[in-house]
Amino acid sequence: MANRSSNRVLVPEAKHGLNQFKMEVATELGLSNYDSMDKGNLTSRQNGSVGGEMVKRMVEAYQRNL
């Protein structure tokens, strides 16, 4: 079956920054070498923690700037 992900980059210039942010968060959560790691070998909790923490920090940053 084809990959039918609905995730798409709305601002292509932001892709590098988001990847760097993802690596910083993963490292802080104890997932060193996250970029070269096979994500299929991680638990859903581990993978979800990275994305969840990213969203949490982005929301906090937005609220501080209001």
Secondary structure, DSSP 8 states (H G I E B T S, - for coil): ---------SSGGGHHHHHHHHHHHHHHTT-TTTTTS-GGGS-HHHHHHHHHHHHHHHHHHHHHT-
